[in-house]
Amino acid sequence: MPITELEQRIVAAVETIAPSVAGIESLKLTGRRGNSPWGPVGRATAVVIDADGHLLTNHHVVEDATRVRVHLPDGRDLDGEVIGGDPATDVAVVKVDGIAATPAQLGDSENLRVGQPVLAVGHALGLPGGPTVSLGLVSALNRPLPGSDFIFEGLVQTDAAINPGNSGGPLVDLDGRVVGLNAAMVPFAQGVGFALPIHAVQRIADELRRNGRVVRPWIGVMVAEVGPDLARQYSLVPGSGLLVAEVVARSPAHRAGVRNGDVIQQVGPFPVHRVRDLLEGLTKFPVGSDVPITLQRRGQPLAVTVPLQEKPEEATAVAGR
């Protein structure tokens, strides 16, 4: 039976991404057990993103790891160094010296479409013999992850099989380009997995490579999306912006004159309708800059300038619902 054009594309995509997919083990020193001082071993996946030996994986894979071992596609096992990790987005960058693997091609996750075929590639269940490949569809876009406290909601939902060990592996399109970083499966569901969109992951990874951490902008407000119920209660237009529920004392927003009951409608040139719009809009400005914000107060437009500050460690989330 001749191979179809679709099958040829799938095989070619796998052959394109396979040289960039590595296995990763994180070991934690938790006290001596028998003849070994090591504790639990976590096994997952990483993807090579540049010729300097940087790999992407999930933060939960390497969190609190005492030692990281990377199993390269060419069969070598090398020690890896965790350059930085971001628990809020579950992204981490690991560095391996002497690597000769091929960097993955990064795709365009912002133009994904529901129904588009994708492949999940990773070391599922830690099985020997190379990564496992599963085929599925983009089931939904811009999903929140159930039970998570991620700061962005724009996850890619897929029915491609994602199992323990797939964490940190690539979700790729039929050209073999990475469109997501596989992050989670829902254990009580069938065919429901989630990947972090690569356009968001890339931004986080760039910061981790530069600084070893993510510098997050903060203005000091708690907000709520103006849905139908809230709109009726406060005589607002549904979807008109974000209602300021609380302004943190002595925060940038407080100093700029933002008040409870204001509706944030625009950050710089970027319209604000949802929480993620505010978060993403603020990231377009460097910390320390003055950000123009357009508000509505008692039905009247108002423009303020808010000095952007790095989010303090003790600060709560920028938004609530």
N, C-alpha and C positions, 0 to 999 in steps of 0.2 A: 504494500500500500504506500503510495508516494506521500512524502511529508508535505503538509499544507504550508501556505505562506505564513499563517498565524503561528504554526509550530516552528517554522524557521526563525521567526522574530523572537519567539520565546527562548529558543536554544541560543540564538545570537546574544540576547540580553544577558542570559546566565553566563555565557562565556566572557562577556564584557566585564561583568561585575565580579566574577569569582576571584580574579587575582588581587582584588582590593579588600576581601573579606577575611578577617582574622578571628581566631578564637582568643578569649581572654579569661584568665583565672585570677581571682582576688583571694588572698589568704589573709586571715586575721589572727594575730597572736593573742590567744585568750587563756594561756596557761598550758603547762605540759600535760600531754595525754600519752601515756606509755612512753615510747622512745621519741615522740615528736612534740615540739613546742607549739605546733600550729593548731589552730582551731578550724572553724568551718572554711570550706573552699567554695567560692561562688564561681560558676561557669557561665559565660555569656559570649557575646559577639562584639566586635569592633570593626570599624571601616576606616581604611587609610584615606586621608584627605589631602596629603601633600607629600612631596618628595623628601621633606625634612624629617619624616618619621612621625608625624602627628596622626593620631587616630581618634575618631569619635566613638563614644559609647554612652551608656546611661550613667548618671551620677550614682544611682542606687547600686550599680554593679561594683563600683570601686570605693564607695563610701567607707571610711574608717579602715581601708585595707592597709595592712602592714607591708605586703609585698604583692606586686602585680606581675604576672607572667603573660606574655603575648605569644600565641602560636601562629606564626606567619604562614601564608599560603604556600611558601616554598619548603615548608617542613621544619624550619628553624624555630626554636623556642628561645625567646629573649626576655630579659627583665624590662619592664616598662615603668616610667615615672608619671605619676598623676600631676599634670601641669595645673589643673584646676577643675573644680566641679561646681555646679549650680543646682542646689536641691529644688529651687522653685520651678525650674524647667526640666529637671532630670537630665541635664546634659553635662558630660565630662569630656576632657581632652587628656589623652595619654600620649607620652612621647617615648619612642623607641629609637635608640641609636643603632646605626649600621643596617637600617632597614633597606630592602631592595624591592619592596612591593610596589605595584602600580597604583597611583592615586585614583580614587573613584571620580567619575564625572558627576558633577552635581546638576540636577535638573531644576525645573521651574514648578515648585509646589503651589504657587499662587494661581496658576492656570490649570490646575487639576480639575477634572469634571467627574461628577457622579456617574458611575457605570464604566469608567475607564479601567482597563485591565492593569494590574500591578503584580509584582512578585515580591514576596517576603523571603529574604535570604539570611540564614544564620545557623548557628550551631545548636539547633533545637535538641534539648535533652542531653547535650554534651555527647551525642553519638559520634563515634570515630568515623574517619573516612571523608572528611570535608564537610562543607556546609550543606544544609537542607534547603531545598527550594519549594515554595508553595505558591500557587497561582490563585488570584482572586480579583475582586473588583474594588474600586473605591466606592464604599457603601454610603458614605456621607462625609461632609466637610464641615469644618468649624465646630466640631463637637467638644463639649467639656468632658473631662474624664471623671466618671462617677467616683465620688469619695475622695477626690484629690483637692489639693490647695494650689495647683498650678496657677501662675499669674496670667497665663493666656489660655484661651479656650479653643483656639483654632486647630484642634487635632484632626488628623485624617483617620476616619474609621474605615476598616477594610474587613472583608471576610476571608482574606488569605490567612491560612493557618499560622498563628503565632503562639508558640509554646514556650515554656521555661527554657532558657538558653538562647532564645531569639533576641532578648533585650540588647539594645545597642547595635543591632544589625540593620542593614539598609532595606528600605522599601523602594523598589525601582520600577521605572516605567519600561515599556517594551523596547526602548533604545538602550537599556542598561544604565540609565542615569538615576542617581539617587534623588527621590522626591520626598523621602521621610526617613526618620530614625525610629525603628520599632521600639515601643516603650512599654506596652502593657497588653495583657489579655484579661478578659473578665471570666473568672473561673466558673461562674454559674451560668454562663451563656454559651451558645453555639454560634461559631462564625462571627464573633465580634472581637476585633482587635483594634489597637490604636497606635498611630505613629505620629511623632512630632514633625510638623512640616519643615522641610529642609531650609526654607528661606529664614525661618525663625531660628533654627538650630545654628545656621551659619553665622548669624549675627552674634549669638551667645558664644560660639566657639572662637570667633575672632577676638572677643573681649578676654576670654580665658587664656588664649595664647599670648595676648599682650600684657595682661595684668594678673593673671592667675585667679581672678574673681570677676564677678559682674558688678559694675557700678550702676545702680538703679536710681533714676530720677524720682524725686518725691516733692509733693507740694503740701501734703498734710490735710487731706480731706477724706471723709467717708461719704460715698455717693450711692445712689440707687438709680437704676434705669427707670425711665418714665413709661411704665406700662399702662394698660387701660385702667386698672384699679387705682394706681397712684395718680394718674391724670385726673380721674373723677374727684378724688379726695382733695387735690390741690388746684383744681381748675386749670390744668395744663393740657397741652396737646400730646397725645401718645407718640413716643419716639422723638420728642422735641429736644432731648438732651439728657443730662444726668442731674438729678436733684441732689444738692449738697445737704446731707443729713447731719454732718458734724464737721467742724473746722478745728483742727488740733491747735491748742494754745501755743503761741510763739512760733508757729510753723510759717513757711513761706506764704501760704494762702492767707493766713491770719494777718501777716504783715502787709499783704497786698489789699486787704479790705474785703476778702471774700466772706460771705455770711451764710449761716444756715438758711435754707430755703431758696438760695440762688440756684439757677439752672445753668450748668456749663454746656455751652452749645458749640464752641469751637476752640481748638488749641492751635495758635498760629493760623495757617491756612487750612487746617484739617478739621472737617466737621466731626462732631461727637454725638453719637446716638446710643452707643453701647459702652460698657466698661472697657472693653478691649480697645475701643477707639481712643479713649483717654490715655490708657497705658501706652499704646503704640504711638500716639501723637507726641507724648512727652519724650519718648526715646529718640525722636528726631532732633532734639535739642541737646547740646552738651550741658552737663552739670556745671553750674556757675553762671549760665546765661540767663537773661531776662526773657521770659516767655509771655507773649501777648495771649490773653485768654478772653474770649467773648462770652458774656453771661447774659441771662435775663433775670431781672429783679422786679418782682411785682408787675410783670408784663412789659417792662421797659428794657431795652438793650443797654448793656453796660460793658465797657472795655477796661480790663485791669492788666497790669504787668506783674507777673509772679517770678521772683528769683528762684531758679531751679536749684534744688539741694539734693545731695546724695541721701538716699533713704537710710535713716539711722537703724542700727541693728534692733533696737527695742521697739521700733515702730510697727504697728499692726498693718494689715493689708491696706492698700490704697483705696480699695473699693469694697462695698458690701452690697447685699441685695435685700 
